Amino acid sequence: MRVVAVIPARGGSKRVPRKNLHEVGLKPLLAWSILTAKAAYLVDRVIVSTDDDEIAQTAELWGAEVHRRKSPSLSCDNARIEAVLRAVGESLDYAFDYMVTLEPTHGPLREGLVDDCIKRAAELYADSVFSAKALPQCWLFEVASGGEWMDSTTFRRVAPPLQFQQVGPQSMLYWADGRVAVSSAALVRKGIDRLGGRAFPYVERLFCTDVDEPGDLKDMEALITGHEKILSARVKNSNKPFPYEPTLNDTPGGGWA
């Protein structure tokens, strides 16, 4: 089985300028994803796709190959990751079985998570596998009316309320958290949806953050350095090093490292 890991890292971030090169935990943010991919024993090649010279130099410094984006359409604000992955796939003549997407804004991942997702894809002959959070439908709400302004919006449950003990696999929804996406070569070639076809979740219960706004950099620094603090007041109380969320015994996949 041939597996290539691709890290999309363009240089034109607007909300957090040059975020992929921001230093967190004494390393550029991009470096954490490269090290995560290189630590996965099932990954054969690690490629950073970029349009930026400094990012390319940083990627090579940390041991990754570089794919230079030739088309400006692959680096604009509304560029789709699927188009970037297909461009990388074409440059490799699709000589791989699976492509793993790691977004650098998620920083370091649990050791073994990438390999776990790849193994699930291979074992299930899946078109795609994604790291996910499992959410009971009865905990979720959708807009019932209004929606333009919060004070005029009403909400309703997606599903009837259940006791915690009643929640089973059939009553779960899965949120793709963006940390890991494993896609077959055929899926990458289509360039439509990297989580398409026969898709399966891999439930990862460890807390993560995503650098999307300036304040997220502090969260990432705290996560990396192991500060036993509540990150950005997102969780009110925790007796664990990082914010903790309840787990369900009958939720497939995942587990603590």
Buried (B, 14 or more C-beta within 10 A) or exposed (E): EBBBBBBBBBBEBEEBEBBBBBEBBEBBBBBBBBBBBBBBEBBEBBBBBBBBEEBBEBBEEBEBBBBEBEEEEBBEEEBBBBBBBBBBBEEBEBEBBBBBBBBBBBBBBBEEBBBBBBBBBBEEEBBBBBBBBBBBBBBEEEEEEEEEEEEEEEEEEBEEEBEEEEBEEEBBBBEBBBBBBBBBBEBBBBBEBBBBBEBBBBBBBBBBBBBEEEEBBBBBBBBBEEBEBBBBEEBEEBEEEBBBEEEBEEBBBBEEE
